[in-house]
Amino acid sequence: MKRSIAGLVMVFVGAAVMQLATSGTYLRYVKPGMRWMLLAAGLILIALAVTDVLIKSREDHEHGLPRTAWLLLVPIFALLVVDPPALGADAAQRQSPVAAKPAESQGTSWLGGNTSEPTNLAVRDYAVWAVWEQSSMKGHSFKLTGFVTPAKNGVWYVTRIGLTCCVADGTAYMVEVRGQAAPPKNQWVTITGQWAEPTRRVDGDVAALTVETITPTTAPVNPYE
């Protein structure tokens, strides 16, 4: 029947959304703050579907939906069964490694209390400040964690994807790594090293770091910054 089939589709959609939110897989698509919205949306879809099926309809439902309507369930089952990867090197390689100028100056506020140890920074922060706050970055060592993005002629970057809302607006933040050969593509690594002069390109300067150590690591639960 039309009503029962439509309700079934809505139940599967709601279940898929809730599965993404409860399993943490949603972090591969949207920012952490949207989890409660996904849970609410899934519950509402399931509730509407159940209510719709239970209420008697005044319409004639003898013919049912076309067979092609069942194709709507294919992407839903895929979400429940397939474990899709987060955005990685392939997405980053389609973008420029040049980071935009920040709206405000960071100055030396990034420095922690103990500057004898490498300062742990987000890749997106280093990618910006290493270019636009050079005077405060010179002479300091840093620790960055991200995935490997290879480029041409042996150049490679440690990369993180930054999200404003979801993967559709994902921006790649890349730092050129100097001094050692690249690990495998998409390998997550933690690197330490010294600030280096940015690489000059036609479209702008690219942050760089002279590496001292490279340690393979596992991807974080939330791969985005």
Stockholm file with secondary structure:
# STOCKHOLM 1.0

chainA/1-225         MKRSIAGLVMVFVGAAVMQLATSGTYLRYVKPGMRWMLLAAGLILIALAVTDVLIKSREDHEHGLPRTAWLLLVPIFALLVVDPPALGADAAQRQSPVAAKPAESQGTSWLGGNTSEPTNLAVRDYAVWAVWEQSSMKGHSFKLTGFVTPAKNGVWYVTRIGLTCCVADGTAYMVEVRGQAAPPKNQWVTITGQWAEPTRRVDGDVAALTVETITPTTAPVNPYE
#=GR chainA/1-225 SS CHHHHHHHHHHHHHHHHHHHHHHSGGGGTBCGGGHHHHHHHHHHHHHHHHHHHHSCCSSCCSSCCCGGGGGGHHHHHHHHHCCCCCCCHHHHTTSCSCCCCCSSCCTTTTCCSCTTSCEECCHHHHHHHHHHCHHHHTTCEEEEEEEEEECGGGCEEEEEEECSSBGGGCEEEEEEEESSCCCSTTCEEEEEEEEEEEEEETTEEEEEEEEEEEEECCCCSSCBC
#=GC SS_cons         CHHHHHHHHHHHHHHHHHHHHHHSGGGGTBCGGGHHHHHHHHHHHHHHHHHHHHSCCSSCCSSCCCGGGGGGHHHHHHHHHCCCCCCCHHHHTTSCSCCCCCSSCCTTTTCCSCTTSCEECCHHHHHHHHHHCHHHHTTCEEEEEEEEEECGGGCEEEEEEECSSBGGGCEEEEEEEESSCCCSTTCEEEEEEEEEEEEEETTEEEEEEEEEEEEECCCCSSCBC
//
